[in-house]
């Protein structure tokens, strides 16, 4: 795998060293700019980095994979990253606020490692050192890859492991091996770094299997008169070629799914269950597929990368050329497609961090495209004798150099805005999340539960237990919102039911993520807010912290003691459980308490009709809670307070009559009243009659 490096150390020093030096200088310049813009501080670019650090912090202190103290949860998408940070924290024991710097140093190290890996791999793939050198330089100067290198996330390390795994696989392929143990280990480490590693390992295994089967078939059709010993059976050959890598992979990569299964009953981490959105790709898939490379490099690199991929596939069919197989040219495209099928917005979320690991491979294919164009041009004029052909032949090296220089210049110029963007993102996270954590520490008690939709820095630095409203580290949230759509009342009500059971002291959210909950009048009191301006990778420009007013919540856990029981059951699993009534200046203030034992299939209107004997006096008909909580959104176990005012000129006198009564029920405007499921003799079959008369 590293034979070229060992055989040509000076060339290796240039091919790997120059890109690594460029990457280091670019990283240092970005760090210094960040410090100048943030009072000498560096920090995370994403709140998700703090999630990894919190898991790692608990792990380094022997508390296992916990987020809230004592609660095991499979919320770490990258167990390898958590283990790596945790090991560093266990040794160094930095102050809490400085733990994030460990993650940043490690991701920067992964950045340099990925640049060196793709440089070496490009050299190994093509047997041309300049291909590796140029590929490494473009990768090092990619602004988005620089951003990933200072994010404190696992992205660059995952990219480096993908390169090394494919490098090892290509070495196995060229040596006639199947799925070797080294490749299995590297693929397993990539899987533990990011779940997309499962795809990489599966494709490597498939490629190895196809190759072994083809070789076996060729041996079966050899001349039977050949005196040479017959080869082993086909099945034995397949098993013999694949078992080492397969076992190495299963032992390493299978450890985390087993841990997840034991912790939560699911083999995948909670983060994957939250973020995967299969079946929502179209019609934006073509746009999303090309968005990141076009934004980073423009059409020149995209076209050259396509030429490189097609050319490598074509060259692989020619026995005299170095073999690359089908997987390496297709891997970046297959990877991006897989990521987009997991979530249609992944091409842009968090500065495209989900598709960013394709960047080193995109640059490699583009440089291979330059190489192949040069080779084809040289082959075309190789045997020519005319002056024109000789001039073309002489110009080919200059054209190749010019194309490489153009790609390097494009990578730097198109990505240069990411360097000040890093400083901006660090500052924004400090002004919002770190400031919020400091305020929460002062404003709440250590045991107060905080409900949040961004749970990293605030939870870690405040030390408060949290309820994750997105479900990344709170499995109960996933179950609560299952089957609901984002930004809908159905989802918000599911979260409100969950919070009603757990009673957080504070709710801190980006308000636009939960429009129904934050827009519901009177149920929460704003207490503090943290605002940022300008372009951001944070999910919202304003985080608001609310005090929940539980007695005003639109759904309740139990009836108040002062409520008067009714117990009238209607079809659709609806029960009028209790009521309260109070005369006010201009009428009767009625509070109806509904209880659901099923999910109604339609949006019913509630009628409340005031009678004196057989005489109809007044009414108040409207959907529950003035149409804010339609019956279609009721769920089994809900207790729904439904206030309404019945206009009466003299409510006290109306209640003094012994024949005063309130008729309550539900109806559909087009289909009539909802029947009672417990018809009572002497009462209407579609209404509950509440006697209000004086005793």
Secondary structure, DSSP 8 states (H G I E B T S, - for coil): --HHHHH-HHHHHHHHHHHHHHHHHHHHHHHHHHHHHTTT----SSHHHHHHHHHHHHHHTT--SBSSTT-B----S-HHHHHHHHHHHHHH---GGGHHHHHHHHHHHHHHHHHHHHHHHHHHHHT-HHHHHHHHHHHHH-HHHHHHHTTTSSHHHHHHHHHHHHHHHHHHHHTT--S-HHHHHHHHHHHHH-TTHHHHHHHHHHHHHHHHHHHHHHHHTS-TT--S-----HHHHHHHHHHHHHHHHHHHHHHHHHHHHHHHSSSS-HHHHHH--TT--TTSHHHHHHHHHHHHH-HHHHHHHHHHHHHHHHHHTSTTS---HHHHHHHHHHHHHHHHHH-TTTTTHHHHTTTGGGHHHHHHHHHHHHHHHHHHHHHHHTT--SHHHHHHHHHHHHHHHHHHHHHHHHHHHHHTHHHHHHHHHHHHHIIIIIHHHHHHHHHS-TT--EEESS-SHHHHHH---EEETT-SS-HHHHHHHTT--TTSHHHHHHHHHHHHHH--SEEEEEGGGGHHHHHSTTSEEEEEEEE--SS-SSS-SEEEEEEE-GGG-SSBSS--TTSEEEEEEEGGGEEEEEEEEEEETTEEEEEEEEEESS--SS--EEEEEEEETTEEEEEEEEEHHHHTS-GGG--TT-EEEEEEEEE-S-HHHHHHSTTEEEEEEEEETTTEE--BSS--TTS-TT-EEEE-S--
